[in-house]
Amino acid sequence: MGMANLQRMAMQMQQAMERVKQELAETTVDGTAGGGVVKAVATGDQKLVSVTIDPSAVDPADVEMLQDLIVAAINDALRAARELGEAKMAAVTGGLRLPGM
C-alpha cells in the first residue's frame, strides 16, 4: 500500500467522520425518568435541547424529588447520545478507538 493510497484513505475517513459529526448534531435522543414524567431531549453531540415535566410530577412539598428526576432524565438522554455517537463513529473507524472521537 503506497503513501498516496494511505493519504486517500485517511482523507476519506476524515470526511466520513465529519459527516457523522454533522449527523449527530442533527439527531435527537430522549431520556426519561420517573416512568416518563420527566423527559429530556439531547442532540447526538450531547447538547441538551429540552426538558419536559408532566404537571403530575410537580409537588411543591417535594421539589427535591423533581430535581432528582430532572437530573436522571438528562443523564439518560446524554447516555443515549454517547452510545449513538460511539456506534456511528465505530462504523466509520472500523471499531478503532481514536483519541478525541
Gaussian input, Z-matrix of N, CA and C with variables (Angstrom, degrees):
# hf/3-21g

backbone

0 1
 N
 C     1     B1
 C     2     B2     1     A1
 N     3     B3     2     A2     1     D1
 C     4     B4     3     A3     2     D2
 C     5     B5     4     A4     3     D3
 N     6     B6     5     A5     4     D4
 C     7     B7     6     A6     5     D5
 C     8     B8     7     A7     6     D6
 N     9     B9     8     A8     7     D7
 C    10    B10     9     A9     8     D8
 C    11    B11    10    A10     9     D9
 N    12    B12    11    A11    10    D10
 C    13    B13    12    A12    11    D11
 C    14    B14    13    A13    12    D12
 N    15    B15    14    A14    13    D13
 C    16    B16    15    A15    14    D14
 C    17    B17    16    A16    15    D15
 N    18    B18    17    A17    16    D16
 C    19    B19    18    A18    17    D17
 C    20    B20    19    A19    18    D18
 N    21    B21    20    A20    19    D19
 C    22    B22    21    A21    20    D20
 C    23    B23    22    A22    21    D21
 N    24    B24    23    A23    22    D22
 C    25    B25    24    A24    23    D23
 C    26    B26    25    A25    24    D24
 N    27    B27    26    A26    25    D25
 C    28    B28    27    A27    26    D26
 C    29    B29    28    A28    27    D27
 N    30    B30    29    A29    28    D28
 C    31    B31    30    A30    29    D29
 C    32    B32    31    A31    30    D30
 N    33    B33    32    A32    31    D31
 C    34    B34    33    A33    32    D32
 C    35    B35    34    A34    33    D33
 N    36    B36    35    A35    34    D34
 C    37    B37    36    A36    35    D35
 C    38    B38    37    A37    36    D36
 N    39    B39    38    A38    37    D37
 C    40    B40    39    A39    38    D38
 C    41    B41    40    A40    39    D39
 N    42    B42    41    A41    40    D40
 C    43    B43    42    A42    41    D41
 C    44    B44    43    A43    42    D42
 N    45    B45    44    A44    43    D43
 C    46    B46    45    A45    44    D44
 C    47    B47    46    A46    45    D45
 N    48    B48    47    A47    46    D46
 C    49    B49    48    A48    47    D47
 C    50    B50    49    A49    48    D48
 N    51    B51    50    A50    49    D49
 C    52    B52    51    A51    50    D50
 C    53    B53    52    A52    51    D51
 N    54    B54    53    A53    52    D52
 C    55    B55    54    A54    53    D53
 C    56    B56    55    A55    54    D54
 N    57    B57    56    A56    55    D55
 C    58    B58    57    A57    56    D56
 C    59    B59    58    A58    57    D57
 N    60    B60    59    A59    58    D58
 C    61    B61    60    A60    59    D59
 C    62    B62    61    A61    60    D60
 N    63    B63    62    A62    61    D61
 C    64    B64    63    A63    62    D62
 C    65    B65    64    A64    63    D63
 N    66    B66    65    A65    64    D64
 C    67    B67    66    A66    65    D65
 C    68    B68    67    A67    66    D66
 N    69    B69    68    A68    67    D67
 C    70    B70    69    A69    68    D68
 C    71    B71    70    A70    69    D69
 N    72    B72    71    A71    70    D70
 C    73    B73    72    A72    71    D71
 C    74    B74    73    A73    72    D72
 N    75    B75    74    A74    73    D73
 C    76    B76    75    A75    74    D74
 C    77    B77    76    A76    75    D75
 N    78    B78    77    A77    76    D76
 C    79    B79    78    A78    77    D77
 C    80    B80    79    A79    78    D78
 N    81    B81    80    A80    79    D79
 C    82    B82    81    A81    80    D80
 C    83    B83    82    A82    81    D81
 N    84    B84    83    A83    82    D82
 C    85    B85    84    A84    83    D83
 C    86    B86    85    A85    84    D84
 N    87    B87    86    A86    85    D85
 C    88    B88    87    A87    86    D86
 C    89    B89    88    A88    87    D87
 N    90    B90    89    A89    88    D88
 C    91    B91    90    A90    89    D89
 C    92    B92    91    A91    90    D90
 N    93    B93    92    A92    91    D91
 C    94    B94    93    A93    92    D92
 C    95    B95    94    A94    93    D93
 N    96    B96    95    A95    94    D94
 C    97    B97    96    A96    95    D95
 C    98    B98    97    A97    96    D96
 N    99    B99    98    A98    97    D97
 C   100   B100    99    A99    98    D98
 C   101   B101   100   A100    99    D99
 N   102   B102   101   A101   100   D100
 C   103   B103   102   A102   101   D101
 C   104   B104   103   A103   102   D102
 N   105   B105   104   A104   103   D103
 C   106   B106   105   A105   104   D104
 C   107   B107   106   A106   105   D105
 N   108   B108   107   A107   106   D106
 C   109   B109   108   A108   107   D107
 C   110   B110   109   A109   108   D108
 N   111   B111   110   A110   109   D109
 C   112   B112   111   A111   110   D110
 C   113   B113   112   A112   111   D111
 N   114   B114   113   A113   112   D112
 C   115   B115   114   A114   113   D113
 C   116   B116   115   A115   114   D114
 N   117   B117   116   A116   115   D115
 C   118   B118   117   A117   116   D116
 C   119   B119   118   A118   117   D117
 N   120   B120   119   A119   118   D118
 C   121   B121   120   A120   119   D119
 C   122   B122   121   A121   120   D120
 N   123   B123   122   A122   121   D121
 C   124   B124   123   A123   122   D122
 C   125   B125   124   A124   123   D123
 N   126   B126   125   A125   124   D124
 C   127   B127   126   A126   125   D125
 C   128   B128   127   A127   126   D126
 N   129   B129   128   A128   127   D127
 C   130   B130   129   A129   128   D128
 C   131   B131   130   A130   129   D129
 N   132   B132   131   A131   130   D130
 C   133   B133   132   A132   131   D131
 C   134   B134   133   A133   132   D132
 N   135   B135   134   A134   133   D133
 C   136   B136   135   A135   134   D134
 C   137   B137   136   A136   135   D135
 N   138   B138   137   A137   136   D136
 C   139   B139   138   A138   137   D137
 C   140   B140   139   A139   138   D138
 N   141   B141   140   A140   139   D139
 C   142   B142   141   A141   140   D140
 C   143   B143   142   A142   141   D141
 N   144   B144   143   A143   142   D142
 C   145   B145   144   A144   143   D143
 C   146   B146   145   A145   144   D144
 N   147   B147   146   A146   145   D145
 C   148   B148   147   A147   146   D146
 C   149   B149   148   A148   147   D147
 N   150   B150   149   A149   148   D148
 C   151   B151   150   A150   149   D149
 C   152   B152   151   A151   150   D150
 N   153   B153   152   A152   151   D151
 C   154   B154   153   A153   152   D152
 C   155   B155   154   A154   153   D153
 N   156   B156   155   A155   154   D154
 C   157   B157   156   A156   155   D155
 C   158   B158   157   A157   156   D156
 N   159   B159   158   A158   157   D157
 C   160   B160   159   A159   158   D158
 C   161   B161   160   A160   159   D159
 N   162   B162   161   A161   160   D160
 C   163   B163   162   A162   161   D161
 C   164   B164   163   A163   162   D162
 N   165   B165   164   A164   163   D163
 C   166   B166   165   A165   164   D164
 C   167   B167   166   A166   165   D165
 N   168   B168   167   A167   166   D166
 C   169   B169   168   A168   167   D167
 C   170   B170   169   A169   168   D168
 N   171   B171   170   A170   169   D169
 C   172   B172   171   A171   170   D170
 C   173   B173   172   A172   171   D171
 N   174   B174   173   A173   172   D172
 C   175   B175   174   A174   173   D173
 C   176   B176   175   A175   174   D174
 N   177   B177   176   A176   175   D175
 C   178   B178   177   A177   176   D176
 C   179   B179   178   A178   177   D177
 N   180   B180   179   A179   178   D178
 C   181   B181   180   A180   179   D179
 C   182   B182   181   A181   180   D180
 N   183   B183   182   A182   181   D181
 C   184   B184   183   A183   182   D182
 C   185   B185   184   A184   183   D183
 N   186   B186   185   A185   184   D184
 C   187   B187   186   A186   185   D185
 C   188   B188   187   A187   186   D186
 N   189   B189   188   A188   187   D187
 C   190   B190   189   A189   188   D188
 C   191   B191   190   A190   189   D189
 N   192   B192   191   A191   190   D190
 C   193   B193   192   A192   191   D191
 C   194   B194   193   A193   192   D192
 N   195   B195   194   A194   193   D193
 C   196   B196   195   A195   194   D194
 C   197   B197   196   A196   195   D195
 N   198   B198   197   A197   196   D196
 C   199   B199   198   A198   197   D197
 C   200   B200   199   A199   198   D198
 N   201   B201   200   A200   199   D199
 C   202   B202   201   A201   200   D200
 C   203   B203   202   A202   201   D201
 N   204   B204   203   A203   202   D202
 C   205   B205   204   A204   203   D203
 C   206   B206   205   A205   204   D204
 N   207   B207   206   A206   205   D205
 C   208   B208   207   A207   206   D206
 C   209   B209   208   A208   207   D207
 N   210   B210   209   A209   208   D208
 C   211   B211   210   A210   209   D209
 C   212   B212   211   A211   210   D210
 N   213   B213   212   A212   211   D211
 C   214   B214   213   A213   212   D212
 C   215   B215   214   A214   213   D213
 N   216   B216   215   A215   214   D214
 C   217   B217   216   A216   215   D215
 C   218   B218   217   A217   216   D216
 N   219   B219   218   A218   217   D217
 C   220   B220   219   A219   218   D218
 C   221   B221   220   A220   219   D219
 N   222   B222   221   A221   220   D220
 C   223   B223   222   A222   221   D221
 C   224   B224   223   A223   222   D222
 N   225   B225   224   A224   223   D223
 C   226   B226   225   A225   224   D224
 C   227   B227   226   A226   225   D225
 N   228   B228   227   A227   226   D226
 C   229   B229   228   A228   227   D227
 C   230   B230   229   A229   228   D228
 N   231   B231   230   A230   229   D229
 C   232   B232   231   A231   230   D230
 C   233   B233   232   A232   231   D231
 N   234   B234   233   A233   232   D232
 C   235   B235   234   A234   233   D233
 C   236   B236   235   A235   234   D234
 N   237   B237   236   A236   235   D235
 C   238   B238   237   A237   236   D236
 C   239   B239   238   A238   237   D237
 N   240   B240   239   A239   238   D238
 C   241   B241   240   A240   239   D239
 C   242   B242   241   A241   240   D240
 N   243   B243   242   A242   241   D241
 C   244   B244   243   A243   242   D242
 C   245   B245   244   A244   243   D243
 N   246   B246   245   A245   244   D244
 C   247   B247   246   A246   245   D245
 C   248   B248   247   A247   246   D246
 N   249   B249   248   A248   247   D247
 C   250   B250   249   A249   248   D248
 C   251   B251   250   A250   249   D249
 N   252   B252   251   A251   250   D250
 C   253   B253   252   A252   251   D251
 C   254   B254   253   A253   252   D252
 N   255   B255   254   A254   253   D253
 C   256   B256   255   A255   254   D254
 C   257   B257   256   A256   255   D255
 N   258   B258   257   A257   256   D256
 C   259   B259   258   A258   257   D257
 C   260   B260   259   A259   258   D258
 N   261   B261   260   A260   259   D259
 C   262   B262   261   A261   260   D260
 C   263   B263   262   A262   261   D261
 N   264   B264   263   A263   262   D262
 C   265   B265   264   A264   263   D263
 C   266   B266   265   A265   264   D264
 N   267   B267   266   A266   265   D265
 C   268   B268   267   A267   266   D266
 C   269   B269   268   A268   267   D267
 N   270   B270   269   A269   268   D268
 C   271   B271   270   A270   269   D269
 C   272   B272   271   A271   270   D270
 N   273   B273   272   A272   271   D271
 C   274   B274   273   A273   272   D272
 C   275   B275   274   A274   273   D273
 N   276   B276   275   A275   274   D274
 C   277   B277   276   A276   275   D275
 C   278   B278   277   A277   276   D276
 N   279   B279   278   A278   277   D277
 C   280   B280   279   A279   278   D278
 C   281   B281   280   A280   279   D279
 N   282   B282   281   A281   280   D280
 C   283   B283   282   A282   281   D281
 C   284   B284   283   A283   282   D282
 N   285   B285   284   A284   283   D283
 C   286   B286   285   A285   284   D284
 C   287   B287   286   A286   285   D285
 N   288   B288   287   A287   286   D286
 C   289   B289   288   A288   287   D287
 C   290   B290   289   A289   288   D288
 N   291   B291   290   A290   289   D289
 C   292   B292   291   A291   290   D290
 C   293   B293   292   A292   291   D291
 N   294   B294   293   A293   292   D292
 C   295   B295   294   A294   293   D293
 C   296   B296   295   A295   294   D294
 N   297   B297   296   A296   295   D295
 C   298   B298   297   A297   296   D296
 C   299   B299   298   A298   297   D297
 N   300   B300   299   A299   298   D298
 C   301   B301   300   A300   299   D299
 C   302   B302   301   A301   300   D300

   B1=1.4494
   B2=1.5231
   B3=1.3218
   B4=1.4449
   B5=1.5207
   B6=1.3131
   B7=1.4588
   B8=1.5282
   B9=1.3221
   B10=1.4667
   B11=1.5242
   B12=1.3136
   B13=1.4650
   B14=1.5304
   B15=1.3262
   B16=1.4704
   B17=1.5283
   B18=1.3231
   B19=1.4623
   B20=1.5294
   B21=1.3262
   B22=1.4648
   B23=1.5178
   B24=1.3336
   B25=1.4647
   B26=1.5384
   B27=1.3168
   B28=1.4676
   B29=1.5248
   B30=1.3196
   B31=1.4607
   B32=1.5292
   B33=1.3284
   B34=1.4662
   B35=1.5313
   B36=1.3298
   B37=1.4582
   B38=1.5308
   B39=1.3194
   B40=1.4599
   B41=1.5324
   B42=1.3305
   B43=1.4620
   B44=1.5277
   B45=1.3225
   B46=1.4656
   B47=1.5211
   B48=1.3234
   B49=1.4585
   B50=1.5233
   B51=1.3085
   B52=1.4645
   B53=1.5297
   B54=1.3387
   B55=1.4603
   B56=1.5198
   B57=1.3410
   B58=1.4607
   B59=1.5320
   B60=1.3304
   B61=1.4689
   B62=1.5214
   B63=1.3336
   B64=1.4614
   B65=1.5328
   B66=1.3346
   B67=1.4708
   B68=1.5236
   B69=1.3283
   B70=1.4579
   B71=1.5279
   B72=1.3168
   B73=1.4611
   B74=1.5278
   B75=1.3344
   B76=1.4639
   B77=1.5250
   B78=1.3311
   B79=1.4566
   B80=1.5272
   B81=1.3302
   B82=1.4643
   B83=1.5199
   B84=1.3261
   B85=1.4607
   B86=1.5228
   B87=1.3276
   B88=1.4625
   B89=1.5187
   B90=1.3114
   B91=1.4566
   B92=1.5158
   B93=1.3230
   B94=1.4607
   B95=1.5171
   B96=1.3187
   B97=1.4648
   B98=1.5215
   B99=1.3192
   B100=1.4527
   B101=1.5093
   B102=1.3255
   B103=1.4533
   B104=1.5179
   B105=1.3090
   B106=1.4519
   B107=1.5192
   B108=1.3382
   B109=1.4681
   B110=1.5266
   B111=1.3279
   B112=1.4615
   B113=1.5226
   B114=1.3299
   B115=1.4647
   B116=1.5180
   B117=1.3268
   B118=1.4571
   B119=1.5180
   B120=1.3137
   B121=1.4572
   B122=1.5203
   B123=1.3326
   B124=1.4607
   B125=1.5220
   B126=1.3175
   B127=1.4583
   B128=1.5175
   B129=1.3136
   B130=1.4594
   B131=1.5149
   B132=1.3336
   B133=1.4669
   B134=1.5287
   B135=1.3327
   B136=1.4601
   B137=1.5289
   B138=1.3159
   B139=1.4647
   B140=1.5229
   B141=1.3183
   B142=1.4575
   B143=1.5258
   B144=1.3396
   B145=1.4608
   B146=1.5264
   B147=1.3360
   B148=1.4590
   B149=1.5235
   B150=1.3207
   B151=1.4617
   B152=1.5195
   B153=1.3429
   B154=1.4560
   B155=1.5202
   B156=1.3278
   B157=1.4628
   B158=1.5243
   B159=1.3293
   B160=1.4576
   B161=1.5293
   B162=1.3248
   B163=1.4699
   B164=1.5319
   B165=1.3317
   B166=1.4645
   B167=1.5308
   B168=1.3408
   B169=1.4636
   B170=1.5215
   B171=1.3100
   B172=1.4641
   B173=1.5267
   B174=1.3166
   B175=1.4625
   B176=1.5248
   B177=1.3237
   B178=1.4655
   B179=1.5240
   B180=1.3121
   B181=1.4617
   B182=1.5272
   B183=1.3323
   B184=1.4665
   B185=1.5317
   B186=1.3114
   B187=1.4583
   B188=1.5252
   B189=1.3160
   B190=1.4618
   B191=1.5257
   B192=1.3414
   B193=1.4591
   B194=1.5203
   B195=1.3202
   B196=1.4618
   B197=1.5242
   B198=1.3035
   B199=1.4676
   B200=1.5246
   B201=1.3277
   B202=1.4625
   B203=1.5272
   B204=1.3291
   B205=1.4611
   B206=1.5283
   B207=1.3210
   B208=1.4669
   B209=1.5193
   B210=1.3160
   B211=1.4667
   B212=1.5247
   B213=1.3279
   B214=1.4635
   B215=1.5275
   B216=1.3268
   B217=1.4619
   B218=1.5279
   B219=1.3307
   B220=1.4654
   B221=1.5207
   B222=1.3250
   B223=1.4623
   B224=1.5212
   B225=1.3389
   B226=1.4621
   B227=1.5303
   B228=1.3308
   B229=1.4636
   B230=1.5280
   B231=1.3252
   B232=1.4659
   B233=1.5278
   B234=1.3398
   B235=1.4661
   B236=1.5194
   B237=1.3310
   B238=1.4595
   B239=1.5294
   B240=1.3270
   B241=1.4587
   B242=1.5319
   B243=1.3355
   B244=1.4804
   B245=1.5204
   B246=1.3331
   B247=1.4652
   B248=1.5248
   B249=1.3250
   B250=1.4563
   B251=1.5228
   B252=1.3147
   B253=1.4595
   B254=1.5195
   B255=1.3189
   B256=1.4665
   B257=1.5248
   B258=1.3271
   B259=1.4619
   B260=1.5272
   B261=1.3225
   B262=1.4666
   B263=1.5255
   B264=1.3307
   B265=1.4659
   B266=1.5306
   B267=1.3287
   B268=1.4689
   B269=1.5227
   B270=1.3279
   B271=1.4590
   B272=1.5262
   B273=1.3286
   B274=1.4571
   B275=1.5190
   B276=1.3169
   B277=1.4685
   B278=1.5224
   B279=1.3104
   B280=1.4565
   B281=1.5069
   B282=1.3185
   B283=1.4559
   B284=1.5108
   B285=1.3447
   B286=1.4640
   B287=1.5199
   B288=1.3060
   B289=1.4707
   B290=1.5345
   B291=1.3355
   B292=1.4596
   B293=1.5274
   B294=1.3169
   B295=1.4647
   B296=1.5187
   B297=1.3338
   B298=1.4443
   B299=1.5196
   B300=1.2980
   B301=1.4783
   B302=1.4981
   A1=107.95
   A2=115.55
   A3=120.64
   A4=112.72
   A5=115.02
   A6=121.51
   A7=110.94
   A8=117.38
   A9=121.08
   A10=110.45
   A11=116.49
   A12=121.12
   A13=110.39
   A14=117.23
   A15=121.45
   A16=110.82
   A17=116.36
   A18=119.94
   A19=110.84
   A20=116.72
   A21=121.03
   A22=110.04
   A23=117.10
   A24=121.12
   A25=110.78
   A26=116.45
   A27=120.23
   A28=110.37
   A29=116.86
   A30=120.44
   A31=110.45
   A32=117.30
   A33=120.92
   A34=110.41
   A35=116.41
   A36=120.20
   A37=110.30
   A38=116.76
   A39=120.78
   A40=110.22
   A41=117.57
   A42=121.14
   A43=110.60
   A44=116.47
   A45=120.44
   A46=110.59
   A47=117.08
   A48=120.64
   A49=110.45
   A50=118.56
   A51=121.75
   A52=110.11
   A53=116.17
   A54=120.24
   A55=110.34
   A56=116.94
   A57=121.29
   A58=110.34
   A59=117.50
   A60=120.55
   A61=110.48
   A62=116.58
   A63=120.62
   A64=110.24
   A65=116.49
   A66=120.34
   A67=110.72
   A68=117.20
   A69=121.07
   A70=110.94
   A71=117.18
   A72=120.69
   A73=111.34
   A74=116.83
   A75=121.36
   A76=113.22
   A77=118.07
   A78=122.40
   A79=109.37
   A80=116.36
   A81=119.39
   A82=110.10
   A83=114.46
   A84=122.85
   A85=107.61
   A86=115.24
   A87=121.00
   A88=110.54
   A89=115.06
   A90=122.77
   A91=107.45
   A92=116.57
   A93=119.46
   A94=110.30
   A95=114.16
   A96=121.02
   A97=107.44
   A98=115.44
   A99=120.83
   A100=113.05
   A101=116.20
   A102=119.72
   A103=113.02
   A104=117.01
   A105=121.53
   A106=115.07
   A107=118.24
   A108=119.13
   A109=111.92
   A110=116.61
   A111=120.78
   A112=106.66
   A113=114.55
   A114=120.75
   A115=108.87
   A116=116.15
   A117=121.86
   A118=108.22
   A119=116.24
   A120=122.28
   A121=107.43
   A122=115.11
   A123=121.01
   A124=108.84
   A125=115.97
   A126=119.73
   A127=108.67
   A128=115.27
   A129=120.23
   A130=112.77
   A131=117.28
   A132=119.19
   A133=111.42
   A134=115.10
   A135=124.64
   A136=114.52
   A137=116.03
   A138=120.83
   A139=107.73
   A140=116.44
   A141=121.43
   A142=109.35
   A143=116.40
   A144=121.77
   A145=110.49
   A146=116.28
   A147=118.53
   A148=111.09
   A149=114.04
   A150=122.61
   A151=106.09
   A152=115.96
   A153=121.86
   A154=108.41
   A155=115.95
   A156=121.09
   A157=108.61
   A158=115.76
   A159=120.75
   A160=107.82
   A161=118.06
   A162=120.23
   A163=113.52
   A164=117.40
   A165=119.40
   A166=112.13
   A167=117.03
   A168=120.76
   A169=112.48
   A170=116.40
   A171=120.57
   A172=109.61
   A173=113.92
   A174=121.02
   A175=106.44
   A176=117.80
   A177=119.77
   A178=113.49
   A179=116.98
   A180=119.88
   A181=111.48
   A182=117.27
   A183=119.33
   A184=110.76
   A185=116.92
   A186=122.53
   A187=110.65
   A188=117.28
   A189=121.46
   A190=111.46
   A191=117.56
   A192=120.09
   A193=110.32
   A194=117.73
   A195=121.30
   A196=110.39
   A197=116.84
   A198=120.23
   A199=110.45
   A200=117.14
   A201=121.16
   A202=111.11
   A203=116.76
   A204=120.45
   A205=111.29
   A206=116.48
   A207=120.24
   A208=110.50
   A209=116.64
   A210=120.61
   A211=110.22
   A212=117.58
   A213=121.25
   A214=111.05
   A215=117.68
   A216=120.73
   A217=111.11
   A218=116.73
   A219=120.15
   A220=110.20
   A221=117.14
   A222=119.95
   A223=111.56
   A224=117.35
   A225=121.46
   A226=110.49
   A227=117.44
   A228=120.81
   A229=111.12
   A230=117.20
   A231=120.17
   A232=111.20
   A233=117.53
   A234=120.55
   A235=110.22
   A236=116.65
   A237=120.94
   A238=110.89
   A239=116.92
   A240=121.02
   A241=111.01
   A242=116.33
   A243=119.87
   A244=110.64
   A245=116.39
   A246=120.29
   A247=110.97
   A248=117.15
   A249=121.34
   A250=110.25
   A251=116.79
   A252=121.13
   A253=112.43
   A254=116.55
   A255=120.30
   A256=110.84
   A257=116.81
   A258=120.39
   A259=111.18
   A260=117.45
   A261=120.56
   A262=111.06
   A263=117.20
   A264=119.69
   A265=111.08
   A266=117.13
   A267=119.94
   A268=110.25
   A269=117.12
   A270=120.37
   A271=110.94
   A272=117.07
   A273=121.42
   A274=111.54
   A275=116.32
   A276=120.22
   A277=113.05
   A278=117.24
   A279=119.31
   A280=112.56
   A281=117.04
   A282=121.59
   A283=115.02
   A284=117.07
   A285=120.18
   A286=109.37
   A287=117.82
   A288=121.86
   A289=106.79
   A290=115.12
   A291=120.36
   A292=109.39
   A293=117.90
   A294=120.63
   A295=111.43
   A296=116.38
   A297=121.27
   A298=115.28
   A299=117.25
   A300=120.77
   A301=110.00
   D1=124.17
   D2=-176.62
   D3=-83.12
   D4=166.45
   D5=-179.35
   D6=-62.05
   D7=-40.79
   D8=179.68
   D9=-62.03
   D10=-38.90
   D11=179.17
   D12=-66.88
   D13=-41.09
   D14=177.50
   D15=-63.24
   D16=-42.35
   D17=179.08
   D18=-64.21
   D19=-40.54
   D20=178.59
   D21=-63.01
   D22=-43.65
   D23=179.81
   D24=-64.80
   D25=-41.22
   D26=178.88
   D27=-64.17
   D28=-40.68
   D29=179.35
   D30=-65.70
   D31=-39.94
   D32=178.40
   D33=-63.88
   D34=-41.80
   D35=179.46
   D36=-65.31
   D37=-40.95
   D38=179.30
   D39=-63.33
   D40=-42.23
   D41=178.22
   D42=-64.05
   D43=-41.28
   D44=178.96
   D45=-64.83
   D46=-39.27
   D47=179.51
   D48=-66.74
   D49=-38.24
   D50=177.25
   D51=-65.20
   D52=-39.45
   D53=177.95
   D54=-63.25
   D55=-42.97
   D56=178.99
   D57=-63.93
   D58=-42.17
   D59=178.09
   D60=-58.34
   D61=-42.28
   D62=179.36
   D63=-65.51
   D64=-42.55
   D65=177.99
   D66=-60.76
   D67=-42.13
   D68=179.66
   D69=-63.40
   D70=-39.56
   D71=179.81
   D72=-65.21
   D73=-26.54
   D74=-177.26
   D75=-96.82
   D76=-8.64
   D77=-177.62
   D78=-98.35
   D79=141.84
   D80=177.06
   D81=-115.61
   D82=150.87
   D83=175.56
   D84=-129.83
   D85=153.41
   D86=-178.84
   D87=-107.96
   D88=150.07
   D89=170.36
   D90=-132.80
   D91=142.57
   D92=-179.23
   D93=-132.36
   D94=162.62
   D95=175.33
   D96=-150.84
   D97=158.27
   D98=177.78
   D99=64.18
   D100=36.43
   D101=-179.69
   D102=69.48
   D103=23.45
   D104=176.72
   D105=98.16
   D106=2.51
   D107=179.81
   D108=-72.80
   D109=-22.57
   D110=173.99
   D111=-123.12
   D112=128.00
   D113=-178.14
   D114=-128.00
   D115=133.70
   D116=176.04
   D117=-119.54
   D118=140.85
   D119=177.20
   D120=-119.65
   D121=129.75
   D122=179.11
   D123=-130.38
   D124=158.47
   D125=174.41
   D126=-82.74
   D127=165.38
   D128=178.46
   D129=-64.14
   D130=-18.86
   D131=176.21
   D132=-97.65
   D133=23.97
   D134=168.85
   D135=66.81
   D136=42.41
   D137=172.61
   D138=-111.69
   D139=129.03
   D140=179.97
   D141=-70.04
   D142=129.45
   D143=-178.67
   D144=-101.83
   D145=-46.51
   D146=-177.85
   D147=-157.69
   D148=159.85
   D149=172.58
   D150=-131.06
   D151=128.31
   D152=178.56
   D153=-118.06
   D154=132.11
   D155=-178.21
   D156=-122.12
   D157=121.39
   D158=175.52
   D159=-66.00
   D160=133.49
   D161=-178.64
   D162=-55.18
   D163=-26.27
   D164=179.50
   D165=-67.00
   D166=-17.57
   D167=179.99
   D168=-84.52
   D169=-9.69
   D170=-176.01
   D171=-90.91
   D172=105.40
   D173=177.32
   D174=-124.27
   D175=107.43
   D176=-177.34
   D177=-55.41
   D178=-23.19
   D179=-179.76
   D180=-81.71
   D181=-12.38
   D182=-176.99
   D183=-136.16
   D184=57.23
   D185=179.47
   D186=-63.58
   D187=-33.11
   D188=-178.92
   D189=-59.37
   D190=-41.38
   D191=178.65
   D192=-63.96
   D193=-41.94
   D194=178.92
   D195=-61.80
   D196=-42.51
   D197=178.00
   D198=-60.64
   D199=-42.77
   D200=178.36
   D201=-62.77
   D202=-40.29
   D203=178.87
   D204=-64.87
   D205=-39.16
   D206=178.51
   D207=-63.06
   D208=-47.01
   D209=178.72
   D210=-60.87
   D211=-43.13
   D212=-179.42
   D213=-63.60
   D214=-42.47
   D215=-179.85
   D216=-65.44
   D217=-41.15
   D218=178.72
   D219=-65.04
   D220=-44.96
   D221=178.26
   D222=-61.40
   D223=-37.45
   D224=178.00
   D225=-64.52
   D226=-42.85
   D227=178.65
   D228=-65.63
   D229=-41.94
   D230=-179.91
   D231=-67.84
   D232=-35.54
   D233=174.79
   D234=-61.65
   D235=-45.02
   D236=178.51
   D237=-61.99
   D238=-38.68
   D239=178.35
   D240=-65.14
   D241=-42.47
   D242=177.88
   D243=-61.53
   D244=-45.76
   D245=-179.20
   D246=-62.68
   D247=-40.98
   D248=177.71
   D249=-62.36
   D250=-46.27
   D251=179.45
   D252=-62.34
   D253=-43.57
   D254=179.18
   D255=-62.83
   D256=-41.80
   D257=-179.57
   D258=-65.71
   D259=-43.35
   D260=-179.20
   D261=-68.28
   D262=-41.33
   D263=179.21
   D264=-68.34
   D265=-36.53
   D266=178.58
   D267=-62.31
   D268=-34.56
   D269=178.24
   D270=-65.50
   D271=-33.28
   D272=-179.63
   D273=-79.82
   D274=-41.89
   D275=-173.16
   D276=-91.82
   D277=0.39
   D278=-178.72
   D279=68.46
   D280=26.96
   D281=178.65
   D282=89.63
   D283=-4.88
   D284=177.57
   D285=-67.42
   D286=134.39
   D287=178.11
   D288=-92.93
   D289=100.74
   D290=-179.12
   D291=-92.12
   D292=136.15
   D293=179.14
   D294=-58.43
   D295=136.42
   D296=176.98
   D297=81.35
   D298=2.68
   D299=-178.43
   D300=-111.24

